[in-house]
Amino acid sequence: MKGTIYLAGPLFSEAEREFNRKLAGMLRNAGYEVFLPQEDSADNSKSREKLDNATLFKKNVEGIDKSDLVVAILDGGSDVDSGTAWEIGYAWARGIPIVGLRTDFRTLGIEGIVNLMIEECAVGICINVEELVLFLEQR
């Protein structure tokens, strides 16, 4: 096993959850253990009816704490998902490296690819899944 990755990203639409599953599968095939909140903390619409927010929060924080690296999906226009932004900030404060994945080709122009606070705490930002896997292999 090459290490544990916490996969941070939006998980509210069917398309987001499917992309997250696909990406987690690719990372697992590359030899990583992956904490995927929508599965590992059961963060989805059904579990939110049964579990309280504090329990979901605790499970996700524990997932980050146990990870060697955070891969953060940075798609969604000029601002990333607010939960993902929090996970990035928490990981950065804990000294856990963050690698961004930005498949959305829109940029902020002269300001950079994403918000500078997100961009500056990442050890790298990749533009597609293949580049991400290659970047991780070279770390």
C-alpha positions in Angstrom: 0.0 0.0 0.0 1.4 3.4 -1.0 -0.5 5.3 1.7 -3.9 6.6 2.5 -5.7 9.4 0.6 -8.6 11.4 1.8 -10.7 12.3 -1.3 -12.3 15.7 -0.7 -14.9 16.9 -3.1 -18.6 17.7 -3.5 -20.9 14.7 -3.2 -24.3 16.1 -3.5 -25.3 15.2 -7.1 -25.4 11.8 -8.8 -22.7 13.0 -11.2 -20.4 14.1 -8.4 -20.8 10.9 -6.5 -20.2 8.8 -9.6 -17.0 10.8 -10.5 -15.8 10.4 -6.9 -16.3 6.6 -7.1 -14.5 6.5 -10.4 -11.6 8.5 -9.1 -11.4 6.5 -5.9 -11.3 3.3 -7.9 -8.4 4.6 -10.1 -6.5 5.7 -7.0 -7.1 2.3 -5.4 -5.9 0.6 -8.6 -2.7 2.7 -8.3 -2.1 1.2 -4.9 -3.6 3.7 -2.5 -6.1 3.2 0.3 -8.8 5.8 -0.2 -11.2 7.3 2.4 -14.2 8.4 0.4 -16.6 10.3 2.6 -19.7 9.4 0.7 -18.9 5.7 1.5 -16.7 5.7 4.5 -18.5 8.2 6.6 -21.8 7.3 4.9 -22.3 11.0 4.0 -25.3 10.8 1.7 -29.0 11.8 1.9 -30.1 8.5 3.5 -27.5 8.6 6.3 -28.2 12.2 7.0 -31.7 11.2 8.0 -30.2 8.7 10.5 -26.9 10.2 11.7 -26.6 13.6 13.2 -24.2 16.2 11.7 -21.8 15.9 14.6 -21.3 12.2 13.8 -20.7 12.9 10.1 -18.3 15.7 11.0 -16.3 13.5 13.4 -16.0 10.6 10.9 -14.7 12.9 8.2 -12.2 14.7 10.5 -10.9 11.3 11.6 -10.6 10.3 8.0 -8.4 13.3 7.3 -6.4 12.8 10.5 -5.6 9.2 9.4 -4.6 10.2 5.8 -1.2 10.7 4.4 -2.5 13.0 1.7 -5.6 14.8 0.6 -6.7 14.8 -3.0 -9.2 17.7 -3.4 -11.6 18.1 -6.3 -11.5 21.8 -7.2 -14.1 21.9 -10.0 -17.1 24.1 -9.8 -16.3 27.5 -11.3 -14.3 30.1 -9.4 -15.0 28.8 -6.0 -14.6 25.2 -4.8 -17.2 23.4 -2.8 -17.3 24.9 0.7 -16.9 21.6 2.5 -13.9 20.8 0.3 -12.4 24.2 1.1 -12.8 23.4 4.8 -11.2 20.0 4.4 -8.3 21.6 2.5 -7.7 24.2 5.3 -7.9 21.6 8.0 -5.5 19.3 6.3 -3.1 22.2 5.6 -3.2 23.2 9.3 -2.4 19.6 10.3 0.6 19.4 7.9 -1.1 16.9 5.5 -0.1 17.6 1.9 -2.9 18.5 -0.5 -3.0 17.8 -4.2 -5.8 19.5 -6.2 -7.6 18.1 -9.2 -9.1 20.8 -11.4 -10.7 19.3 -14.5 -12.9 22.4 -15.0 -11.0 24.4 -17.7 -12.4 27.8 -16.5 -9.8 29.8 -14.6 -9.8 33.0 -12.6 -7.6 34.6 -15.3 -4.6 36.6 -13.9 -5.5 35.5 -10.4 -4.7 31.8 -11.1 -6.6 28.5 -11.4 -8.6 28.7 -8.2 -8.8 30.9 -5.2 -5.2 31.8 -4.2 -5.7 30.5 -0.6 -6.6 27.1 -2.0 -3.9 27.2 -4.7 -1.1 28.2 -2.3 -1.7 25.4 0.1 -1.6 22.7 -2.5 1.6 20.9 -3.4 0.3 20.5 -6.9 -2.8 21.0 -9.0 -3.5 18.5 -11.8 -5.9 19.1 -14.7 -7.0 15.5 -15.3 -7.1 12.2 -13.6 -4.1 10.7 -15.6 -1.9 13.7 -14.6 -3.0 13.2 -11.0 -2.0 9.6 -10.9 1.3 10.4 -12.5 1.9 13.3 -10.1 1.3 10.9 -7.1 3.6 8.3 -8.6 6.4 10.9 -8.7 6.0 12.0 -5.1 
